[in-house]
Amino acid sequence: MNLQTVIIAMTGASGAAYTLRLLELCLQAKIQIQFITSQPGQVVLGMETDLKLTGSPQKMQQQLASYFNSEPSQISVFAKDQWTAPVASGSSVADAMVVCPCTMGSLASIAAGTSENLIHRAADVVIKEQKKLILVPRETPFSSIHLENMLKLSNLGVVILPSNPGFYHGATQVSDLVDFIVCRILDHLGIDNNISPRWG
């Protein structure tokens, strides 16, 4: 997969470290990022990391560019109700989308196709245009409702990639576990990486 543009969406589930590491490595790979976060996602980001995203999408764009020391033009940030954003239309669909982390509410809305906010609509567009969609659910245990929604999406070709890190690679710190999951996301995006040891 020759990626140029990836939508990265963050919802209110725990796991902000996954989001930041994924953003960092995609930017390093010179991928054009279209970023969307829900308000609960902003809250979780502020609770779990040293990055506090506030203000308008333009302000968030500047914050992210500064945080990752990247070119501001490499990141576009859209509000969750910004229906004029390119990600809302199949005529300008991105090459792939990752919802990381993904709440069960967001997963349910995507499975139902309700497009209640821009994250859900962008995912709907990616599915209908038959592009790669990766959901990173962060919940335990899963209820039958959660599993049924995941099965419905999996049958549509959506990649369900729970944030369940392995331990066989000799993890000694939290960042090793974060990299394990982000490595798998990058693998499914087709982005070369060696951030986590491979089996064997």
C-alpha positions in Angstrom: 0.0 0.0 0.0 1.5 3.3 -1.1 0.2 5.7 1.6 0.1 9.4 1.2 -2.7 10.5 3.6 -4.0 8.8 6.8 -6.8 9.9 9.0 -6.0 9.4 12.7 -9.0 9.8 15.0 -8.9 9.7 18.8 -11.9 9.0 20.9 -12.4 9.0 24.7 -11.0 5.5 25.5 -7.8 5.2 27.6 -4.7 4.8 25.5 -3.5 8.2 24.5 0.1 7.0 24.4 -0.8 4.8 21.4 -2.2 7.9 19.6 0.8 10.0 20.1 3.3 7.3 19.1 1.3 6.5 16.0 1.2 10.2 15.0 4.9 10.5 15.7 5.9 7.6 13.5 3.5 8.4 10.7 4.9 12.0 10.6 8.4 10.6 10.5 7.3 8.4 7.5 6.2 11.6 5.7 2.6 10.6 5.8 0.0 13.5 5.5 -2.1 13.3 8.6 -5.7 14.3 8.9 -6.4 14.4 12.7 -9.8 14.4 14.5 -10.4 14.1 18.2 -13.6 14.0 20.2 -14.0 16.1 23.3 -13.6 13.1 25.6 -10.5 12.2 23.5 -9.0 15.6 24.4 -9.8 15.1 28.0 -8.1 11.7 28.1 -5.1 13.1 26.2 -4.7 15.7 28.8 -5.1 13.2 31.7 -2.7 10.6 30.3 0.0 12.6 28.6 1.8 16.0 28.8 0.0 17.3 25.7 -3.1 19.5 26.3 -4.9 20.2 23.1 -7.1 23.3 23.4 -8.7 25.9 21.2 -9.6 25.8 17.5 -8.5 23.2 15.0 -5.9 25.7 13.8 -4.5 26.1 17.3 -4.4 22.3 17.7 -2.5 22.0 14.4 0.1 24.4 15.7 0.4 22.5 19.0 0.8 19.1 17.3 3.4 20.4 14.8 5.4 21.9 17.7 5.0 18.8 19.9 6.3 16.5 17.1 8.7 19.1 15.6 7.1 18.6 12.2 6.0 20.8 9.4 2.5 22.3 10.1 1.5 21.6 6.6 1.9 17.9 7.2 -1.0 17.9 9.7 -4.6 18.9 9.2 -6.9 19.1 12.2 -10.7 19.0 11.9 -13.4 19.6 14.5 -15.8 16.7 15.2 -18.7 18.7 13.7 -16.7 20.2 10.8 -18.9 18.7 8.0 -17.1 20.6 5.2 -13.8 18.8 6.0 -12.4 16.6 3.1 -12.7 13.5 5.2 -16.6 13.8 5.1 -16.6 13.1 1.3 -15.7 10.1 -0.8 -14.5 12.5 -3.5 -11.4 13.3 -1.4 -11.1 10.1 0.7 -7.8 9.4 2.5 -5.8 6.2 1.8 -6.5 4.8 5.2 -8.0 5.6 8.6 -7.1 4.5 12.2 -9.4 5.1 15.2 -7.0 4.8 18.1 -8.1 4.3 20.7 -11.7 3.5 19.8 -14.5 3.5 22.4 -17.3 1.0 22.2 -19.7 3.9 21.6 -17.7 5.0 18.5 -17.4 1.4 17.3 -21.2 1.0 17.6 -21.9 4.2 15.7 -19.5 3.2 13.0 -21.1 -0.3 12.8 -24.5 1.3 12.6 -23.5 3.9 10.0 -25.1 6.7 12.0 -22.4 9.4 11.2 -23.2 11.3 14.5 -19.9 13.2 14.2 -17.0 13.6 11.8 -15.1 10.6 13.2 -18.1 8.3 12.5 -18.7 10.0 9.1 -15.0 9.7 8.0 -15.1 6.0 9.0 -18.3 5.5 7.0 -16.7 7.1 3.9 -13.6 4.9 4.3 -15.8 1.8 4.4 -17.9 2.8 1.4 -14.9 3.7 -0.6 -13.3 0.4 0.3 -10.2 1.9 1.9 -8.4 0.5 4.9 -10.1 1.1 8.3 -8.3 0.1 11.5 -10.1 0.3 14.8 -8.1 -0.1 18.1 -10.7 -0.9 20.8 -9.7 -0.4 24.4 -12.2 -2.1 26.6 -12.3 -5.2 28.8 -14.2 -7.4 29.1 -16.1 -7.3 25.8 -19.9 -7.7 26.0 -21.9 -9.6 23.4 -23.0 -6.3 21.9 -19.3 -5.2 21.5 -18.4 -8.5 19.9 -21.4 -8.4 17.5 -20.5 -4.9 16.4 -16.9 -6.0 15.8 -18.0 -9.0 13.9 -20.2 -6.9 11.7 -17.3 -4.5 10.9 -14.8 -7.4 10.4 -17.2 -8.9 7.9 -17.0 -5.6 6.0 -13.2 -5.8 5.9 -12.5 -3.5 8.8 -9.4 -4.5 10.8 -10.2 -4.9 14.5 -6.9 -4.5 16.3 -7.4 -4.5 20.1 -4.7 -2.8 22.2 -3.5 -6.1 23.7 0.3 -6.0 23.8 2.4 -9.1 23.8 5.1 -9.8 26.3 7.3 -12.3 24.5 9.7 -9.6 23.2 11.0 -8.9 26.7 9.2 -5.7 27.5 10.8 -3.8 30.3 8.9 -0.5 30.2 5.5 0.9 29.2 6.8 2.3 26.0 7.8 -1.2 24.8 4.1 -2.3 25.2 2.9 0.9 23.4 5.3 0.2 20.5 4.1 -3.4 20.2 0.6 -2.2 19.3 1.7 0.7 17.2 4.0 -1.6 15.3 1.0 -3.8 14.4 -1.0 -0.8 13.3 1.9 0.3 11.1 2.1 -3.2 9.7 -1.5 -3.1 8.6 -1.0 0.4 7.1 1.9 -1.0 5.1 4.4 1.4 6.8 7.9 -0.1 7.2 9.1 -0.1 10.8 11.4 -1.8 13.2 10.2 -0.3 16.5 9.3 -3.6 18.1 11.1 -6.9 18.0 9.6 -9.6 15.7 8.7 -13.1 16.7 11.5 -15.5 15.9 
